[in-house]
Amino acid sequence: LIGSTTIDLEDRWFDERWQQLGIENKREPGVTKHDILKVRWDTKPVEVRSLYIPFESTVRGSIECWLDILTSSDATAYPLDDVELPHSKIFEVRVVIWKSKTMSERDSSENMSDPFVRVWPQGCAPQETDTHWRSRKGKATFNWRLKFDVELGHNTHAMKFPYLQFQL
């Protein structure tokens, strides 16, 4: 438990000031089907509520929310808002490896390296460039293009760690 907050619904419902909030934005249902899209109830302001753990006075975080209280008849007159998270999508990630500079030489006797680059987005198989044989002074040229299909969205592996990894 990170924390919790409590809202007294009865206090809100019977508070005349809370009842008047957002009344200027209210749009009643019309006669035609097209008017149903323009229906809107009293918009209440977004609140920032502090989160607490029981028996502690330290704020553990906050949550942004709004509270609508409707009678049963009002609730059926207004369509529900779609608050569903967007579906995951497949994206193409393109990486161009052009050149590298100031690499350390691994073969210290000849001051040369044989570098290549390995790249992968989280959840995808790594891809590699070709090897730039015997590069000197920490410089290598690749001109290599890599493509990855990455799924991004809610409940995907990349949602939590959408990292692009590079190894040289």
Secondary structure, 3 states (H helix, E strand, C coil): CCCECCCCHHHHHHCHHHHHCCHHHCECCCCCCHHHHHCECCCCCCEEEEEECCCCCCEEEEEEECCCCCCHHHHHHCCCCCCCCCCCEEEEEEEEEEEECCCCCCECCCCEECCCCEEEECCCCCEECCCCCCEECCCEEEEEEEEEEEEECCCCHHHHCCCEEEEC
